Amino acid sequence: MEGGIVRKKSGGGARALPKGRAVDPQALAEVRALLGKEPRRRDLLIEHLHRIQDRYGHISAAHIVALAREMNLSHTEVFEVATFYHHFDVVKEGETPPPALSVRVCDSLSCELAGARRLIEDLKQALGTGVDGITDQPALGENVMVTNMHGLHGDSMSDSAFLSMLALARDLPRVLRNQSRHTWERFPSRLLKGKTVGILGVGAIAADLAPKCKMFGMTVAGISSAKREVAGFDRMYVRGELEQAVRDLDYLILLVPYTSETRGIVSAQVLSAMKPTSYLINLARGGIVDEHALIKALKEDKIAGAALDVFATEPLPEDHPFWGMENVIVTAHLGGFHDQYAEQALPTVEENVRKFLAGDTKNMINVVRHPKGV
């Protein structure tokens, strides 16, 4: 999820395609001034939309067309991205822009907001669990408090893990290829019952997932930073034993946070230790896996396949090998994103903002980084 906002309610923002394709010279000059020397790459589109939103409080049709011209994209593509994320306010020409935002809550440091300077300088509320995209930014000041949504993703991430395991076990990509070709082909699937699943990263999500795996008749192994007994797990390993742990696994699910210790932890050596019938499922962060080694392992059938929801570079470049590999399922970082997310997340957002503004930072929820000296 790119981010979200808490703002005054308005009568509803207009959502309609910009009319015409003529580029407004003033809008083009404004877009160029905002982008400055920043690259005009497609993967930076959301960041550039943030710049317009944060400068003007909304995104006009003229700005959409101008940004499309500047980035060599179709204005329809830019419009679709802008309207997909609810924290962008897209308005038609001549209509009244929405009220000014009061508080922005995001997991991207490209979100800046005039009019809420204290919150921008002192508080970042991530709408996900991982905060590596926030805390590792040089621009983040020492006095910024960072909080996250720890404990919110158990159901959605467990659903995603089972979606991945079942899709791989029943070779869903093959089924969909056959459907697109109008080909009737029957082949045996693999049962989850009796299989062994390993979960790298034993936190709140894993604690939710492990008992569900047991209900499917699976053996569950956990790999954690420290060896400990955890309910729902049949055996536990420490990270240093990862190569040993993966040897007997049918599925390796990655849920571990992205840190300097876990960067590239699923290495060529780990992949080589896995069974040729095993599958890798990454729901954590792309940087946890050596993607070059994974591509090689998949091409050489060192492992049977992979379901990948996260990548070292996001969005995944159009020419990336993963897109064309028949033994890979690619999803667009959807693991923790679901239809009830806003209603589940907003109580935490409201509580943290309320306590922050009242100076009651000691009782804020899910604080992962305190300001320096606090």
N, C-alpha and C positions, 0 to 999 in steps of 0.2 A: 504494500500500500504506500503510495507516494507521500501522503500526508492528509491533513484535514484541518478544519477551522471551527471555532466557536464564534458565532457572530450574531448580530441582531437580526431578527427575522424580518424579511421583506415580503412584499406581496407576491414574490416568485420571480426568478430571473428568466429572461427570454431565452429560449433555446431554439434558434433557427439558423439555417445556413446563411452566410453572408451573401448579399445580393451582388452580382456582377463580379468581374475579375480585375477591374481597373485598380491600379495601385495608387493610393493617395500619397502624394509626395511628402506631406507633413508626417503622416504615419510612418512612412518608410524612413524618414530622417530620425524620428523618435526611436524606432526599432534599432537602427544602426547605432545611435548614441547609447542606447541601453546595452547592446551587445558588445560594443567597443571592439577589442581585439580578440574576444572569445571565439573559438572555432564554431563554424556553422554546421557541425555534424548532426546527423539525424538522432543520435543517442542523447544529444543535449537539448532536444526540443522541449521537454518538460521543464528543464531549468530555465530556458529562455522564456517560456510562457510565465514562469514564476516572476521573472524580472518585470514583465509588462504588468502582470496582476499587482505586484507589490508597489510599482511606481504609480499606477493610475487607479488602483482599487478595483479595476475590472479589466476585461479584455474586449475591445471593440472589434467589430467586423473589419474595419479598416486596418487594425493592427494584425489581425489574423492573415489578411491578404498580403500585407507588407512583410510579415514574418515568413510566410510561405515563399514569397519572391526571394527574400534574403537567404533562405536556407535551401532554395531550389527544390521545394516540395509543392505538392498541390495544396491549394487552400482548403480543399475538402478534408485532406488528411490532417492538417493542422487543426481544423475545426473539430474533427472527431476526437482527437486527443484532448483538446481543451475542454470539451463537454463531457468526456468520460469521467474526469476527476471533478468531484463536486466542490472542491475548494477553489476552482476557477469560476469567475462570474463572467460569462459571455453574454453580451447585450447587442441588440440590433441598433443600427444608427438611428438617432433621433429619440431613443427611449432613455428614460432616466436610469442612470447607473444605480446599483444597489447601495445600501448604507455602508458607511466605512466599517471595516472589520474592527473588532475589539481585541480578540486574542487569536493568535495562530498557533496551532499545535501540529507539529510535523516531525518527520524523520529525515528531513533534507535541509542542510544548512544554506541552500540557495533561497529558502523562504525567509525573506526579510519583511518587516512591516513597520512603516512610519506610523506613529500614533500609539504604539505599544512597546516603546523602546525598553522599558524596564523588563518586560517579559522576554523580549528578544535577547537582552544582555544577560539575564539572570536565570531563565528557565527554558528548558527544552523538554517537552513531553513527547517521547516517541510513541507512535501508535502501533509499534510492534515490540517484540521482546529483544531482538538484537539491536544494539546501539553502536556497532562498529562504524556505521556510516556517519555517526555524530561525534563520538569521542576521539576518533582518529583524525579529525580535521584540524589543521594548524590554525584555522580562523576561530576556533572555539576558545573563548577566553577562559581564564582560570577561575573566574567568579560565576561561571554558568553551572547551575544545577541541572542534572539530567535524570529524568524518570522514564520508566517504560511500562509495558503492559504485561508484566510477568504474571503467569497463572491464567491468562485469558484464552490461550490457544490450544488447550488440551483436546477439545472436541474436534475442532477444525483440522488440526494437524494429524490427529489420529485418523480422521476420515481420509485425509490425503495419503497417509501411509498405506491404508488398506486399499484405496483406489489404485495406488501404484503396484502393490503386491499382487492384487487380483488381475490387474491389466497385464502385468508381466507373466503371471502364472498361466493365464488363459490366452496369451499372445493376442491381445486386443488390436495392436497395430496390424497384424496379419488379417484379422477379421475385417477391419476397416478397409484395408487394401482390396480384399476380395469383394467387399460391398461396392467399392468404387468401380471395380472391373466387372461387376455382375457375375462373379465366380462363386459357384457353390462348392465348398471344400470342407470336409469334416476331418478334424484331427483331435487327438487327445489333449486335454489340459493337465496342468499340475495342481494337485490339491495343496492347500496351505496346511492341512492337518498332517502332523508328523514332521513338519519342516522346522528348521531352527533359524530364528531371526536374531540378529545382533543389533543392539541400539548403541551407537556411539554418542554419548552425551546423556547422562541420567539425571534429568531435572524434572520439572513439573510436567512437561509434555510427555516425557518417557514414562513417568509414573502413571499417566492416564492411558498411554498406549499399551504398556506391557500386559496388564490384566486382560485387555481385549484380545491380545494375541493368544493368551492362554485359553480364552474361550473358544478360539478357533483350533485348539489342539496343538498349538505350536510350543516349542521349547524356546525360552527367552534368555538371551545372554546380554549383560550390560557391560559397557566399557566406559569407565569414568575416570576422573582425575585422581580419585582415591578409592582404594578397595574397601567396600563396605557391603553389608547386607541390605538389600532393598526389596520390599514386598513386591511380588509379581514377577521377580526375576529368578531363574533357576540357577544361574551362576554369574559371577561378576569378575571382571578383569580391570586392571589399571591400563591407562593409555600406553604405557611402555610395553604392554603385552599385546598390542593390537595385531601384529602379524600372527601371533599364536592364536588369538581369539578368532580371526576370520577364517581359519583353515576349515572349520566344520560348519560354517554358516551357509544357509541357502539364500538369505537376504541380509544385507548390511544397510541399516537405515541411519542416516546422519542427522543428528539433532543438536550437535555440539555448538556452542558459541564460537564465533570467529575471533581469535586472538593470535598474538604472536606465537603462542605455543601450539595452536591448532592449524596454523597456516600450512597448507600442503601436507597435512598429516596422513591423508589417504594418498600415499605415494606409489611409485611404480613397484616398490618392494611389497607393499600391502596388497596391491592389485594382483601381483604375481602369486601371492600366498592364498588367494581365494580360489575356490573350486571353479572349474570351467562351466559348471551348471548354476553358479550363483549369480545373484543380481545386486546391483548397487542402487540405492534410493537416496538422493540428496534433497533434503528439505531444510537444510541449515543455511549455509553460505557457499557460494561457488568457490571461494578461495581455499576452502578446506580440502579440496581435491586437486591433485595435479592433473589438469584437464588434458594436457598433451599425452601424459602416460595413460589416461583413461581412454582416449581415442585409440591409441596403439593397442591397448588391451582388448578393446571391443572389436577392432578390425582383425586381430589375430585370434579371436574367440578364446581369449584367456578367461573371460567371464561371459555369461550368457546374454547379459543386457543391462540396461540402466534406465531408471526413471529420474529425470532431472528437473527440478523446479527452480533451481538457483544456479547462477553462473558467475564466473569471474568478471565478465563484462555484461551488463544489462542496460537496455534490452540486448538479447543475443543477436550479434550481427547476422545479417541476411545470408552471408556467405560462409557461416560457421559450419564445420563438418557435421555437428550434431543434428542439424536439421534434416540431412539426407540419409542418416543411418537407420536402417530398418530395425535394429535391435535397441533403439533409443526412443524413449518417450519424452518429449519436450513440453513443459508447461511454463507459463509466463509468471513465475513467482506468485502463484495463487494459493499456496499451502495454507496460510493463515487468514485468507481473505474470504469472507462469506456474507450471506444476506443479513445476518443479525449482528454484524461487527460493530456498527455505529452505536446501536442501543446498548451493547455490552461494554463498549469502550468509554462512552461519554460520562457515565458516573464517575469513573476514575479521573477523567480529565477535569470534570467540574470540581471534584473534591480537591484535587491538587491545586488547581487555579485559585479556588477559594482560600485554601490554607496558605498558599504562597502570598497572596495579596494581603492576608491578615498577619503575615510574618510568622506563622506557625509552621515553619519548615521542618521541625523535628517530627511532626506527626504526618508528614506527607507520605503517600503510598508509593512503593516500588522505587525508591531513590537508589540509583546506581552510581551516581557521582555527586558528591557534595562540593560546594564552592571551596576554594583553597582557604585553609585556616578554620573551616567550620567542622 
